[in-house]
């Protein structure tokens, strides 16, 4: 958090840099067959799936850079995620993965902060590679966008409306397209908070899905 090392300044460029925050999270977990050797208690961070004594392993990396965090006017974030897990089964190894890059913004409209505009964009890939079960394999590229308008009338009553669109494309082991999905949705949400922690929520979604190719693959 750069705000912890740079004092507030009247200079705009310095204040923009001061409101920048960089975050990196990495986590590796491994489950191994029982072994008394010291190596069974260590993790090779350069190759989390390379140990032959593994039963399962998971690797997760998330990086994020944010500007104007918690600002009254709004904020802007860019992020990257890579998540992979592998099972070492007697019937053959199975690898699952999800990775994407994207951005998210929030913009407060007006001085009172009762109206705001926000949105998120993500593009990436998710896949499954099962050695002995080819029918379970998929390799999906996707693009998702989700803009939304929020209206906060008071502390108890809030309305939100938005539009989301997604495109997904699955390819087989030879790289040929096997399925494609386009989906669009318009949604409306209202929330009324009353009597402490109790609340009433109403949500309505209008969704249209267009799919070609093999079912359930995208």
C-alpha positions as CSV (number, residue, x, y, z in Angstrom):
1,X,0.0,0.0,0.0
2,X,1.9,3.1,-1.3
3,X,-0.2,5.4,1.0
4,X,1.8,4.0,3.9
5,X,5.1,5.2,2.6
6,X,4.2,8.5,0.8
7,X,2.8,11.5,2.6
8,X,-0.3,13.3,1.2
9,X,0.5,15.9,-1.4
10,X,-1.2,18.8,-3.2
11,X,0.4,17.7,-6.5
12,X,-2.0,15.7,-8.6
13,X,0.5,13.3,-10.2
14,X,1.9,12.4,-6.8
15,X,-1.5,11.9,-5.2
16,X,-2.5,9.6,-8.1
17,X,0.6,7.5,-7.6
18,X,0.0,7.5,-3.8
19,X,-3.5,6.1,-4.3
20,X,-2.1,3.1,-6.2
21,X,-2.1,-0.3,-4.6
22,X,-0.4,-3.5,-5.7
23,X,-1.4,-6.9,-4.5
24,X,0.1,-10.3,-5.2
25,X,-1.3,-13.5,-3.7
26,X,0.2,-17.0,-4.4
27,X,-0.7,-20.2,-2.7
28,X,0.5,-23.8,-3.4
29,X,-0.9,-26.8,-1.6
30,X,0.2,-30.4,-2.0
31,X,-1.0,-33.7,-0.6
32,X,1.6,-36.5,-0.8
33,X,1.9,-40.1,0.0
34,X,3.4,-40.6,3.5
35,X,7.2,-40.6,3.5
36,X,9.8,-40.0,6.2
37,X,12.2,-38.2,3.8
38,X,12.6,-34.5,4.3
39,X,11.6,-33.9,0.7
40,X,8.1,-35.0,1.5
41,X,7.7,-31.8,3.6
42,X,9.0,-29.4,0.9
43,X,7.3,-27.8,-2.1
44,X,9.0,-27.1,-5.4
45,X,7.5,-23.7,-6.3
46,X,9.0,-23.9,-9.8
47,X,7.1,-27.1,-10.6
48,X,4.1,-27.7,-8.2
49,X,2.9,-30.8,-10.2
50,X,6.3,-32.5,-10.8
51,X,6.6,-34.5,-7.6
52,X,5.9,-38.2,-8.2
53,X,4.7,-38.8,-4.6
54,X,1.8,-36.4,-5.0
55,X,-1.8,-37.4,-4.6
56,X,-3.2,-33.9,-5.5
57,X,-1.9,-30.4,-5.8
58,X,-3.2,-26.9,-6.3
59,X,-1.6,-23.7,-7.5
60,X,-3.2,-20.3,-7.3
61,X,-1.8,-16.9,-8.3
62,X,-3.7,-13.6,-8.2
63,X,-2.3,-10.2,-9.1
64,X,-4.1,-6.9,-8.8
65,X,-3.4,-3.2,-9.3
66,X,-5.9,-0.7,-8.1
67,X,-6.2,3.1,-8.4
68,X,-8.1,5.5,-6.0
69,X,-9.2,2.7,-3.7
70,X,-12.0,3.7,-1.4
71,X,-12.2,7.1,-3.1
72,X,-15.5,9.0,-3.0
73,X,-15.5,9.5,-6.8
74,X,-14.7,5.8,-7.6
75,X,-11.9,3.4,-8.3
76,X,-10.3,1.3,-11.0
77,X,-8.8,-2.2,-10.8
78,X,-7.0,-4.5,-13.1
79,X,-6.4,-8.1,-12.2
80,X,-4.9,-11.4,-13.3
81,X,-5.7,-14.9,-12.0
82,X,-4.3,-18.3,-12.7
83,X,-5.7,-21.3,-10.8
84,X,-4.7,-25.0,-11.6
85,X,-5.3,-28.2,-9.7
86,X,-4.2,-31.7,-10.5
87,X,-5.3,-35.2,-9.3
88,X,-2.9,-38.1,-9.6
89,X,-5.3,-41.0,-10.0
90,X,-4.7,-44.7,-10.6
91,X,-6.8,-44.4,-13.8
92,X,-4.8,-41.4,-15.0
93,X,-4.0,-37.8,-14.1
94,X,-6.6,-35.1,-14.3
95,X,-5.7,-31.4,-14.6
96,X,-8.1,-28.5,-14.2
97,X,-7.4,-24.9,-14.8
98,X,-8.9,-21.4,-14.9
99,X,-7.1,-18.2,-15.9
100,X,-8.3,-14.8,-16.9
101,X,-7.4,-11.1,-17.0
102,X,-9.8,-8.2,-16.6
103,X,-10.7,-4.9,-15.1
104,X,-13.3,-3.4,-12.9
105,X,-14.4,0.2,-12.3
106,X,-16.8,2.1,-10.0
107,X,-17.8,5.7,-10.7
108,X,-20.0,7.7,-8.3
109,X,-22.4,10.1,-10.1
110,X,-23.2,13.3,-8.3
111,X,-22.0,14.7,-5.0
112,X,-24.3,12.7,-2.7
113,X,-23.0,9.3,-3.8
114,X,-26.6,7.9,-4.2
115,X,-26.0,7.0,-7.8
116,X,-23.1,5.0,-9.2
117,X,-22.0,3.2,-12.3
118,X,-19.9,0.1,-12.2
119,X,-18.7,-2.6,-14.6
120,X,-16.4,-5.6,-15.0
121,X,-14.7,-7.2,-18.0
122,X,-13.0,-10.6,-18.0
123,X,-11.4,-12.7,-20.7
124,X,-9.6,-16.0,-20.2
125,X,-9.7,-19.8,-20.5
126,X,-10.8,-22.7,-18.4
127,X,-10.1,-26.4,-19.2
128,X,-10.0,-30.0,-18.1
129,X,-7.5,-32.6,-19.2
130,X,-8.4,-36.1,-18.1
131,X,-6.0,-38.8,-19.4
132,X,-8.5,-41.7,-19.4
133,X,-11.8,-39.8,-19.8
134,X,-11.7,-37.9,-23.1
135,X,-15.4,-37.2,-22.9
136,X,-14.8,-35.0,-19.9
137,X,-12.2,-32.8,-21.6
138,X,-12.9,-29.2,-22.6
139,X,-10.9,-26.1,-23.4
140,X,-13.2,-23.0,-23.3
141,X,-12.2,-19.5,-24.1
142,X,-14.5,-16.8,-22.7
143,X,-15.3,-13.1,-22.7
144,X,-17.7,-11.6,-20.2
145,X,-18.8,-8.0,-19.6
146,X,-21.2,-6.8,-16.9
147,X,-22.0,-3.0,-16.6
148,X,-24.5,-2.0,-13.8
149,X,-26.2,1.2,-12.5
150,X,-27.0,1.5,-8.8
151,X,-29.4,3.9,-7.1
152,X,-29.3,4.3,-3.3
153,X,-32.4,6.3,-2.3
154,X,-31.6,6.1,1.4
155,X,-30.0,3.7,3.9
156,X,-32.8,1.2,3.6
157,X,-33.8,1.3,-0.1
158,X,-31.5,0.4,-3.0
159,X,-32.2,-0.4,-6.6
160,X,-29.8,-1.8,-9.2
161,X,-30.1,-2.6,-12.9
162,X,-27.6,-4.0,-15.4
163,X,-26.7,-5.8,-18.5
164,X,-24.4,-8.8,-18.8
165,X,-23.1,-10.5,-22.0
166,X,-20.9,-13.6,-22.3
167,X,-19.2,-15.4,-25.2
168,X,-17.8,-18.9,-24.7
169,X,-16.1,-21.1,-27.3
170,X,-15.0,-24.7,-26.7
171,X,-12.3,-26.4,-28.8
172,X,-11.4,-30.1,-29.1
173,X,-7.9,-31.6,-28.8
174,X,-7.2,-30.8,-32.5
175,X,-8.1,-27.2,-32.0
176,X,-11.4,-27.3,-34.0
177,X,-14.4,-25.5,-32.5
178,X,-16.9,-28.0,-31.0
179,X,-19.3,-25.6,-29.3
180,X,-20.2,-21.9,-29.0
181,X,-22.4,-20.0,-26.7
182,X,-23.6,-16.4,-26.6
183,X,-25.7,-15.2,-23.7
184,X,-27.2,-11.9,-22.9
185,X,-29.1,-10.9,-19.8
186,X,-30.9,-7.8,-18.5
187,X,-31.5,-7.8,-14.7
188,X,-33.2,-5.7,-12.1
189,X,-32.7,-5.9,-8.3
190,X,-34.3,-4.1,-5.4
191,X,-33.3,-4.4,-1.7
192,X,-35.1,-3.1,1.3
193,X,-33.3,-3.3,4.7
194,X,-35.6,-3.2,7.7
195,X,-35.6,-4.2,11.3
196,X,-31.9,-4.6,12.0
197,X,-30.3,-7.3,9.8
198,X,-33.5,-8.4,8.1
199,X,-34.0,-7.4,4.4
200,X,-36.3,-8.1,1.5
201,X,-34.7,-8.7,-1.9
202,X,-36.5,-8.8,-5.3
203,X,-34.7,-9.8,-8.4
204,X,-35.8,-10.2,-12.0
205,X,-33.6,-11.5,-14.9
206,X,-34.4,-11.7,-18.6
207,X,-31.9,-14.1,-20.3
208,X,-31.3,-15.1,-23.9
209,X,-29.0,-17.9,-24.7
210,X,-27.9,-19.0,-28.2
211,X,-25.8,-22.2,-28.5
212,X,-24.3,-24.1,-31.4
213,X,-22.4,-27.4,-31.4
214,X,-22.4,-30.1,-28.8
215,X,-24.5,-29.5,-25.7
216,X,-23.0,-29.0,-22.2
217,X,-19.5,-28.3,-23.6
218,X,-19.6,-24.5,-23.3
